[in-house]
Every structure is written in C-alpha cells, then in structure tokens.
Amino acid sequence: MSYLPIQQLLKSATVGTSVTVKGWVRTKRESKNAVFIALNDGSTINTIQAVAEAGQLPDETLKLITTGACLAITGQLVESQGAGQSVEVKIASVHIYGPADPDKYPLQPKRHSLEFLREIAHLRPRTNTFSAILRVRHALAFAVHQYFNDNGFFYLNTPIITASDAEGAGEMFRVTTLDPINPPRTDDGKVDYSQDFFGRETNLTVSGQLEGELGALALGKIYTFGPTFRAENSNTTRHLAEFWMIEPEMAFHELEDNMNLAEDFVKTVIRYALQHCADDLAFLDNRLKEEEKTKKKEEQSELSLLEKLQFVISNEFVRLTYTDAIDILVNSKPAKKGQFQYEVSWGVDLQSEHERYLVEKHFKKPVILTNYPRDIKAFYMKQDEAQATNSRGEVLGQTVRAMDVLFPGIGEIIGGSQREDDLDKLVTRMQEVGIDPETIWWYLDTRRFGSAPHAGFGLGFERLVQFVTGMGNIRDVIPFPRAPKQAEF
C-alpha cells in the first residue's frame, strides 16, 4: 500500500479507497465501542483520526499505542462521523515502528510552557506550535530564494570563518586550533597566531556584507543567506548568538532603490507565507489571541497576528528622515509625559519603544527611517552631502544615507544603506572609528578599481520568522537556539 502524507491525503484522497498513514500518536481515546487514534506526520498542523472497533486490536498492541509512539496504520478512508474532520481511517491493521513510554515521554497531551519546551528542543517540533513555526520558517526561506532568483540576483556564499569584523563591534567568536591553556607566544608575550591553522587571528562572521559588496561590484546583484554569529552576553527575547542573515547587495542602486527593494521584498515573502501556510498561521493566530487574553488591557496588541500581516502587505510604507522622526517623538505625548523609558533627542540611537510609537501610534503604517546621524552608524555608509538642520536652521550634525524598516510589534526589522563608494571618504571614516585600512585592503580595492554606487540591507531571518509567527521570544523560531550558557543539542 502506497504511503500518503496526511496533508496530501486530506486534500486529495478518495473516500472508499485503502490508504496507509504513518506518523506519531498525538492522542488515543477509548470508548465502549471504539478506539480513536489521532495521528500526525508533520506535513500539516492537522491530524487524521483512525478508528478501530472495540476488541479489534490486541491488548498488547493497544498498550503500545500511546502519545509519541510512531505507527503505520492501514485501512479504508471513510467519511467521519464526528466533528472536526471530514474523513477518517477505518483501521484494518496497525504496525508499531517505535513505542514511547508514557511514564518517560515528556510531551503528554497537556499545555507545556515555552520555557519547558526550550529545555527539550529536540522534541518540541512534535508539538503543534513548533511544527507550525518550522513549516512557516521553511516557507519563508523558500520565498526568500524565489524572490531574489526571480529578480535577477545571484546567491553568493560568503565565508563563515573570516578575519574581518564588518560591524566594527568586536563581539566575535574566535576560531582557533591553538592550545587554549598554553598557546604559543611571541617575544612580547602575545598569542602567536602565525602558528594557528589559518596563520592569523580568525573568527566566526558577524555579517557577509563586506564580501557581498565584492560580489555586487562584479555580478551586479547578489544576496547572501547564511548563519552569522554575535558573542554578545545578551539574554533578551530579541537576540541570539547564532542566527541567519539575508543580505542583498546591488550595484548601481542608491538609497531610494534600496528602500523600494526592501519594501517589495518583505511584502512578497509575507504574502507567500499567507498563501501557503494558511492552516499554520490560523493556528498561530488563535494561539496568540489566547495569549493576549492573559495580558493587562494596556499591554494587549490592537491587531491580531493575521491582521498585522495584512497590515504590512496592504499599506504603503511611510518614509521620513531620522531628523523628522525625532521631531515627532520629542513632541509626542509619551515624551512630554515622561512615559518613554529612554529619553529621545537628535543623535541618540532609537530604541524599540520609539520605533513602535512611530509605526503603531503616530503613522499606523510600517515606516522606513532614513538619513541617520553618522556617529551612530557603521563606517561603510555613504555620507550625505549636506548636514541635518532643525526647523530653526540650526546644524544638528552629519548624516549618512542609511535606512531602517520598522514594523508593528517589533520595531526595526531591516537595516541598510547606500554604501560609501568614494575611497578617500571611506578611508577617512575608517580611521575616525579606529579601523586600520590595511586590515581590509581587499575591500578598499573595490573603490580603487572601478568603484560604483551601490547599496544593500540586512534582515535577520529569525526576526522575520518571529514577526510572521507572532512568537514573543526569538529563541522559539529557530530549531536549536544558541544563547549565553545555552549550547545543548
């Protein structure tokens, strides 16, 4: 008997045909007349019910059919007599691939906290919540590749092990084969990395952007989609030590082109998820509604999950400068009443609460902020020709052609800029922030030989998955989260 995934069977199988279904038991219920088994194989959020008459299955078989056990069930597909499903399987035979001791299996049919499920991350994909998240994650990843392929981008694999620090932050994981206790040392007592595997100090990448720019200035349009790492001792709901980044880079693109691409990109991939993950998103939407009921009224979201997603794809993104945004925030009621946790003034790096106010309260639309102060942005961003001024004509400071895309409920989801293509300005800026130009001589060669206007942005994939699934903690949208003191599995 050919095996059909449950998703396909529920959509296309004909009542009256013989079928074989395989999967893991979610629940087993016994009555006087029958045994009801709910089976799920991961292909869909939905289970299929299999029914056997009382006494049909041997007692030794029934004892092994417990939550978590893996079965193959063969029988006839019939119209369901119960509510909740249109068809069910009338059992002819059951084969048990693997039992699950109910005294030891931790995923019994009851509500488990997300904190507990993080402790058993190897099993949590078997729950409805996490199987739905992982299917949505897959759909979004596919949509990312499809979008860039359809728009003439080339997929570029940038190095995971690198000697450069694209962000200038210094919070990196070192890669070494040297003895950690007694490494070789130079005459002045420093670790001698010339004896290391790569002959120099190396680390796990924090971004593929700099190498991505090399590709864009040869191939025109490229994108990276791979793992990145930050050794920040940050235990928050928005940070991971290992996460995936999407980073397109485009030659002959300036700030306006960059904004247009970012808006079209996020709308397209979210629209794909809505079209292809309807059952999973409906489940996650209901889950979030139940979670919202436990919050104080002032903490509850005005929009449901599905409403947030429609909100993003249905609205044109508002575009305004950082300077104009600061003016709005300074004159807002929360600022005047001291309700912001962080004070806001020109030159500060905006916090999530400021970004969310602009999106959720002031404009009620997604927002793209541009032209940030140079001093709070990375060295590679192109400087604006004119400095920012306030309404009184006073000079506020030098700005760069940066852009951040802000979403409801999350704040910044994309950060990008037009890149500095002038060699002299780029070298000067690197020296100002303490980066030795000789350390990335290869990057500067792209400005020495055939420099061109170019731009790009970065999107943390987990932030996107978090937004689309409505999960409050970023550790719940990646199969095996890596965070401080957390490297199990």
C-alpha positions as CSV (number, residue, x, y, z in Angstrom):
1,M,0.0,0.0,0.0
2,S,1.5,3.4,-1.0
3,Y,2.0,5.8,1.8
4,L,0.5,9.3,1.5
5,P,1.5,12.3,3.7
6,I,-1.5,13.4,5.8
7,Q,-1.6,16.8,4.2
8,Q,-2.0,15.2,0.7
9,L,-4.4,12.6,1.9
10,L,-6.8,15.1,3.5
11,K,-6.8,17.1,0.2
12,S,-6.9,14.5,-2.5
13,A,-7.7,11.0,-1.3
14,T,-11.0,9.5,-2.3
15,V,-13.4,8.1,0.2
16,G,-13.7,4.3,0.0
17,T,-10.0,3.8,-1.0
18,S,-7.5,1.9,1.0
19,V,-4.8,4.1,2.5
20,T,-1.7,3.8,4.7
21,V,-0.9,6.6,7.0
22,K,2.3,6.9,9.1
23,G,3.1,9.3,11.9
24,W,3.2,9.9,15.6
25,V,0.3,9.5,18.0
26,R,-1.0,12.8,19.4
27,T,-3.8,11.2,21.4
28,K,-5.6,7.9,21.9
29,R,-9.1,7.7,23.3
30,E,-11.1,4.6,24.1
31,S,-14.8,4.2,24.5
32,K,-17.1,1.1,24.9
33,N,-17.4,0.7,21.2
34,A,-14.2,2.0,19.6
35,V,-10.7,3.2,19.9
36,F,-9.8,6.6,18.4
37,I,-6.2,7.5,17.4
38,A,-5.2,11.0,16.3
39,L,-2.1,10.7,14.1
40,N,0.2,13.5,12.8
41,D,3.1,13.1,10.5
42,G,4.4,16.7,10.4
43,S,3.2,17.5,6.9
44,T,0.4,19.6,8.3
45,I,-0.9,21.1,11.5
46,N,-3.9,18.7,11.1
47,T,-4.2,15.2,12.4
48,I,-6.1,12.4,10.9
49,Q,-8.3,10.2,13.1
50,A,-8.0,6.4,12.8
51,V,-10.8,4.3,14.3
52,A,-10.9,0.7,15.4
53,E,-13.8,-1.3,16.8
54,A,-13.6,-2.3,20.4
55,G,-11.7,-5.6,20.8
56,Q,-10.3,-5.4,17.2
57,L,-6.8,-4.6,18.3
58,P,-4.9,-7.0,20.6
59,D,-4.4,-5.7,24.2
60,E,-0.6,-5.8,23.8
61,T,-0.9,-3.6,20.7
62,L,-3.2,-1.1,22.4
63,K,-0.8,-0.8,25.4
64,L,1.9,0.4,23.0
65,I,-0.3,3.0,21.2
66,T,0.5,5.9,23.4
67,T,1.2,9.6,22.9
68,G,4.5,9.9,21.0
69,A,4.5,6.4,19.6
70,C,5.2,6.0,15.9
71,L,2.8,4.0,13.8
72,A,1.8,2.9,10.4
73,I,-2.0,2.4,10.0
74,T,-3.6,0.8,7.0
75,G,-7.3,0.9,6.4
76,Q,-10.2,2.4,4.4
77,L,-10.8,6.1,4.1
78,V,-14.3,6.8,5.2
79,E,-16.5,9.9,5.9
80,S,-16.1,10.9,9.5
81,Q,-19.0,10.5,11.9
82,G,-17.5,13.0,14.4
83,A,-17.0,16.7,14.4
84,G,-13.7,18.4,13.4
85,Q,-12.7,16.3,10.4
86,S,-14.4,15.3,7.1
87,V,-12.7,11.9,6.8
88,E,-11.1,9.3,9.0
89,V,-9.4,5.9,8.6
90,K,-11.2,2.7,9.5
91,I,-8.4,0.6,10.8
92,A,-7.5,-2.7,9.2
93,S,-4.0,-3.2,10.6
94,V,-1.5,-1.3,12.8
95,H,2.3,-1.6,12.7
96,I,4.2,0.0,15.6
97,Y,7.6,1.4,14.5
98,G,8.6,2.8,17.9
99,P,6.8,2.9,21.2
100,A,7.0,5.9,23.6
101,D,6.9,5.0,27.3
102,P,4.2,7.3,28.8
103,D,6.0,7.5,32.1
104,K,9.1,9.0,30.4
105,Y,7.9,10.7,27.3
106,P,7.8,14.4,28.3
107,L,5.2,15.6,25.7
108,Q,2.0,14.3,27.1
109,P,-1.3,15.9,25.8
110,K,-1.4,18.9,28.0
111,R,-0.3,22.5,27.8
112,H,3.5,23.0,28.2
113,S,5.3,26.3,28.8
114,L,7.6,27.6,26.2
115,E,10.4,27.7,28.8
116,F,10.0,24.0,29.4
117,L,9.9,23.2,25.6
118,R,13.2,25.1,25.2
119,E,14.7,22.5,27.5
120,I,13.6,19.7,25.2
121,A,14.3,21.4,21.9
122,H,15.0,18.1,20.3
123,L,11.4,17.1,20.8
124,R,9.5,20.3,20.6
125,P,9.0,20.1,16.8
126,R,6.4,17.4,17.6
127,T,4.1,20.0,19.2
128,N,1.5,21.9,17.2
129,T,3.1,25.2,18.0
130,F,6.6,24.4,16.9
131,S,5.7,22.2,13.9
132,A,3.7,25.2,12.7
133,I,6.6,27.6,13.3
134,L,9.1,25.3,11.4
135,R,6.8,24.9,8.4
136,V,6.3,28.7,8.2
137,R,10.1,29.1,8.6
138,H,10.6,26.8,5.6
139,A,8.0,28.6,3.5
140,L,9.7,32.0,4.3
141,A,13.2,30.6,3.4
142,F,11.9,29.2,0.1
143,A,10.2,32.6,-0.6
144,V,13.4,34.4,0.0
145,H,15.4,32.4,-2.5
146,Q,12.5,32.5,-5.0
147,Y,12.2,36.3,-4.7
148,F,15.8,37.0,-5.4
149,N,16.1,34.4,-8.2
150,D,13.0,35.9,-9.9
151,N,14.5,39.4,-9.6
152,G,17.9,38.6,-11.2
153,F,20.0,38.2,-8.0
154,F,22.8,35.7,-7.7
155,Y,23.1,33.6,-4.5
156,L,26.6,34.3,-3.1
157,N,28.1,32.1,-0.3
158,T,30.2,34.4,1.8
159,P,32.7,32.9,4.4
160,I,31.6,31.8,7.8
161,I,35.2,31.9,9.1
162,T,36.7,35.4,8.5
163,A,39.4,37.7,9.6
164,S,37.3,40.9,9.2
165,D,34.7,42.5,11.6
166,A,32.1,44.0,9.3
167,E,30.3,45.9,12.1
168,G,33.4,47.1,14.0
169,A,31.7,45.8,17.2
170,G,34.4,43.4,18.2
171,E,31.9,40.9,19.8
172,M,33.0,37.8,17.9
173,F,33.6,34.1,18.5
174,R,37.3,33.3,17.9
175,V,38.2,30.3,15.7
176,T,41.5,28.7,16.7
177,T,43.3,25.3,16.9
178,L,45.9,26.6,19.3
179,D,46.2,25.1,22.8
180,P,43.8,27.1,24.9
181,I,45.9,26.7,28.1
182,N,49.4,27.1,26.7
183,P,49.2,28.8,23.3
184,P,52.5,29.7,21.5
185,R,53.5,33.3,22.2
186,T,55.6,36.0,20.5
187,D,58.6,37.6,22.1
188,D,56.5,40.3,23.6
189,G,54.1,37.7,25.3
190,K,51.2,37.9,22.9
191,V,49.5,34.9,21.4
192,D,51.3,33.9,18.3
193,Y,48.5,33.5,15.8
194,S,51.0,32.9,13.0
195,Q,51.2,29.3,14.3
196,D,47.4,28.9,14.2
197,F,45.6,27.0,11.5
198,F,45.0,30.0,9.2
199,G,48.2,31.7,10.2
200,R,46.3,34.7,11.7
201,E,43.6,35.6,14.1
202,T,40.1,34.5,12.8
203,N,36.6,34.4,14.0
204,L,33.0,33.4,13.1
205,T,31.4,36.0,10.8
206,V,29.1,38.7,12.1
207,S,27.9,39.6,8.6
208,G,28.6,38.7,5.0
209,Q,28.1,42.2,3.8
210,L,31.7,43.3,3.0
211,E,32.3,40.1,0.9
212,G,28.8,40.6,-0.5
213,E,29.8,44.0,-1.8
214,L,32.7,42.4,-3.7
215,G,30.2,40.1,-5.4
216,A,27.8,43.0,-6.3
217,L,30.6,45.0,-7.8
218,A,31.2,42.2,-10.3
219,L,27.9,40.4,-10.7
220,G,25.5,43.4,-10.3
221,K,23.1,42.0,-7.8
222,I,23.8,39.3,-5.2
223,Y,22.3,38.1,-1.9
224,T,23.6,36.1,1.0
225,F,21.5,33.9,3.2
226,G,23.6,32.1,5.9
227,P,24.5,31.8,9.5
228,T,26.1,34.7,11.4
229,F,27.3,34.9,15.0
230,R,27.5,37.5,17.8
231,A,29.3,36.9,21.0
232,E,27.2,39.3,23.0
233,N,26.3,38.3,26.5
234,S,22.7,39.3,25.9
235,N,19.8,37.3,27.4
236,T,16.9,39.0,25.7
237,T,13.8,37.9,23.8
238,R,15.3,39.6,20.6
239,H,18.9,38.3,20.5
240,L,20.7,35.1,19.6
241,A,24.3,34.1,19.4
242,E,23.8,32.2,16.2
243,F,21.2,33.4,13.7
244,W,20.6,33.6,9.9
245,M,21.0,36.8,7.9
246,I,19.7,37.8,4.5
247,E,21.9,40.4,2.9
248,P,21.3,41.6,-0.7
249,E,23.8,44.0,-2.3
250,M,23.2,45.8,-5.5
251,A,25.5,47.8,-7.8
252,F,24.0,51.0,-9.3
253,H,21.4,51.2,-6.5
254,E,21.1,54.3,-4.3
255,L,19.1,54.9,-1.2
256,E,15.7,55.2,-2.9
257,D,16.3,52.0,-4.9
258,N,17.3,50.3,-1.6
259,M,14.0,51.3,0.1
260,N,11.9,50.2,-2.9
261,L,13.6,46.8,-2.9
262,A,13.2,46.3,0.9
263,E,9.5,47.1,0.9
264,D,8.7,44.9,-2.1
265,F,10.8,42.1,-0.7
266,V,9.2,41.9,2.8
267,K,5.7,42.3,1.3
268,T,6.3,39.5,-1.2
269,V,7.7,36.9,1.3
270,I,5.0,37.6,3.9
271,R,2.3,37.3,1.1
272,Y,3.8,33.9,0.2
273,A,3.5,32.7,3.8
274,L,-0.1,33.9,4.0
275,Q,-0.9,32.0,0.8
276,H,1.0,28.8,1.6
277,C,0.7,28.5,5.3
278,A,-2.9,29.3,5.9
279,D,-3.6,26.5,8.4
280,D,-0.5,27.0,10.4
281,L,-1.0,30.8,10.6
282,A,-4.6,30.4,11.6
283,F,-3.4,28.1,14.4
284,L,-0.7,30.6,15.5
285,D,-3.3,33.5,15.2
286,N,-5.6,31.7,17.7
287,R,-2.7,30.8,19.9
288,L,-1.7,34.5,20.1
289,K,-5.3,35.6,20.8
290,E,-5.4,33.3,23.8
291,E,-2.1,34.6,25.0
292,E,-3.3,38.2,24.7
293,K,-6.2,37.5,27.0
294,T,-3.7,36.9,29.9
295,K,-2.2,40.3,29.5
296,K,-3.3,43.6,31.0
297,K,-5.6,45.6,28.7
298,E,-3.0,48.3,28.1
299,E,-0.4,45.6,27.1
300,Q,-2.7,43.9,24.6
301,S,-2.0,44.3,20.9
302,E,-4.6,46.2,18.9
303,L,-4.1,43.8,15.9
304,S,-4.3,40.0,15.8
305,L,-1.4,38.2,14.1
306,L,-3.2,37.8,10.7
307,E,-4.3,41.5,10.9
308,K,-0.6,42.5,11.5
309,L,0.5,40.6,8.4
310,Q,-2.3,42.0,6.3
311,F,-1.4,45.5,7.7
312,V,2.1,45.2,6.3
313,I,1.3,43.9,2.9
314,S,-1.7,46.3,2.4
315,N,-0.1,49.6,3.3
316,E,2.5,51.7,1.6
317,F,5.4,52.2,3.9
318,V,5.8,55.8,5.3
319,R,9.2,57.2,4.5
320,L,10.8,60.0,6.5
321,T,14.1,61.2,7.8
322,Y,15.5,60.4,11.2
323,T,15.5,64.2,11.9
324,D,11.8,64.4,11.2
325,A,11.1,61.3,13.3
326,I,13.0,62.8,16.3
327,D,10.8,65.9,16.0
328,I,7.7,63.8,16.1
329,L,8.9,61.8,19.1
330,V,10.1,64.9,21.1
331,N,6.7,66.5,20.6
332,S,4.7,63.3,21.4
333,K,2.5,62.8,24.4
334,P,4.7,59.9,25.8
335,A,7.8,62.1,25.6
336,K,6.1,65.1,27.2
337,K,4.6,62.9,30.0
338,G,7.9,61.1,30.6
339,Q,6.4,57.7,29.5
340,F,9.3,56.6,27.3
341,Q,11.8,54.5,29.2
342,Y,14.6,56.1,27.2
343,E,14.9,59.8,26.5
344,V,14.9,60.9,22.9
345,S,16.9,63.7,21.2
346,W,18.7,64.2,18.0
347,G,21.8,61.9,17.9
348,V,20.5,59.1,20.0
349,D,20.1,55.6,18.6
350,L,16.3,55.0,18.7
351,Q,15.0,52.3,21.0
352,S,12.3,49.8,20.1
353,E,9.7,51.8,22.1
354,H,10.4,54.9,19.9
355,E,10.2,52.9,16.7
356,R,7.0,51.2,17.7
357,Y,5.4,54.5,18.6
358,L,6.1,55.8,15.1
359,V,4.6,52.7,13.5
360,E,1.7,51.8,15.8
361,K,0.6,55.1,17.2
362,H,1.6,58.0,15.0
363,F,1.5,56.8,11.4
364,K,-0.3,53.4,11.9
365,K,1.7,52.1,9.0
366,P,5.1,50.5,8.5
367,V,7.9,53.1,8.5
368,I,11.2,53.5,6.7
369,L,13.5,55.9,8.5
370,T,16.4,57.4,6.6
371,N,19.4,59.7,6.9
372,Y,20.7,58.8,10.4
373,P,23.4,60.6,12.3
374,R,26.8,59.4,11.1
375,D,28.1,58.8,14.6
376,I,25.6,56.1,15.4
377,K,26.0,54.2,12.1
378,A,28.7,51.9,10.6
379,F,31.8,53.2,8.8
380,Y,30.8,52.0,5.3
381,M,27.6,54.1,5.0
382,K,27.7,56.9,2.4
383,Q,27.8,60.4,3.9
384,D,25.1,62.9,2.9
385,E,26.5,66.0,1.2
386,A,24.5,68.4,3.5
387,Q,24.3,68.2,7.2
388,A,20.9,67.8,9.0
389,T,19.3,71.0,10.3
390,N,16.3,71.6,12.5
391,S,13.3,73.9,11.8
392,R,15.2,76.9,13.1
393,G,18.0,76.2,10.6
394,E,20.5,75.1,13.3
395,V,23.0,72.5,12.1
396,L,22.5,69.2,14.0
397,G,25.2,67.1,12.5
398,Q,26.5,65.0,9.7
399,T,24.2,62.2,8.4
400,V,24.5,59.1,6.3
401,R,22.3,57.5,3.6
402,A,21.1,54.8,6.0
403,M,17.6,53.3,6.2
404,D,15.8,51.2,8.8
405,V,12.5,49.5,8.1
406,L,10.2,49.5,11.2
407,F,7.3,47.0,11.8
408,P,4.5,46.9,14.3
409,G,5.2,44.9,17.4
410,I,8.9,44.5,16.7
411,G,10.4,47.8,15.7
412,E,13.4,47.6,13.4
413,I,13.4,44.5,11.1
414,I,15.7,45.7,8.3
415,G,18.8,47.9,8.4
416,G,20.6,49.0,5.3
417,S,22.3,51.9,3.5
418,Q,23.8,53.2,0.4
419,R,27.5,52.3,0.7
420,E,30.3,54.8,0.6
421,D,31.9,54.5,-2.9
422,D,34.5,57.3,-2.5
423,L,37.8,55.8,-1.5
424,D,39.2,58.9,0.3
425,K,36.0,59.4,2.3
426,L,35.8,55.7,3.2
427,V,39.4,55.6,4.4
428,T,39.0,58.8,6.4
429,R,35.9,57.4,8.1
430,M,37.6,54.1,8.9
431,Q,40.5,56.0,10.6
432,E,38.0,58.0,12.6
433,V,36.4,54.9,14.1
434,G,39.8,53.2,14.7
435,I,39.8,50.6,11.8
436,D,43.2,50.1,10.2
437,P,42.6,50.3,6.4
438,E,45.3,47.7,5.8
439,T,43.3,45.0,7.6
440,I,40.7,45.1,4.8
441,W,42.8,46.2,1.9
442,W,40.8,43.8,-0.4
443,Y,37.6,45.7,0.4
444,L,39.1,49.0,-0.4
445,D,40.3,47.7,-3.8
446,T,36.7,47.8,-4.9
447,R,36.8,51.6,-4.5
448,R,40.3,51.8,-6.1
449,F,39.3,49.8,-9.2
450,G,36.0,50.7,-10.9
451,S,34.1,52.0,-7.9
452,A,30.3,52.3,-8.4
453,P,27.3,53.5,-6.5
454,H,25.8,50.5,-4.6
455,A,23.5,49.7,-1.7
456,G,22.2,46.9,0.4
457,F,20.5,45.9,3.6
458,G,20.4,43.1,6.2
459,L,17.5,41.3,7.6
460,G,17.8,38.9,10.5
461,F,15.8,35.9,9.3
462,E,14.7,35.0,12.8
463,R,13.3,38.5,13.3
464,L,11.2,37.9,10.2
465,V,10.0,34.5,11.3
466,Q,9.2,36.0,14.8
467,F,7.1,38.7,13.2
468,V,5.2,36.3,10.9
469,T,4.5,33.7,13.6
470,G,3.8,36.2,16.4
471,M,6.2,34.5,18.8
472,G,7.4,36.7,21.6
473,N,10.8,35.1,22.1
474,I,13.3,34.8,19.2
475,R,14.5,31.5,20.7
476,D,11.3,29.9,19.7
477,V,11.6,30.5,16.0
478,I,14.9,28.6,15.4
479,P,15.2,24.8,15.9
480,F,18.1,24.9,18.3
481,P,18.7,28.3,19.8
482,R,22.2,29.4,20.8
483,A,22.5,32.0,23.6
484,P,24.7,32.6,26.6
485,K,25.1,29.4,28.6
486,Q,23.0,27.5,26.0
487,A,24.6,25.2,23.5
488,E,22.7,21.9,24.1
489,F,21.7,19.6,21.3
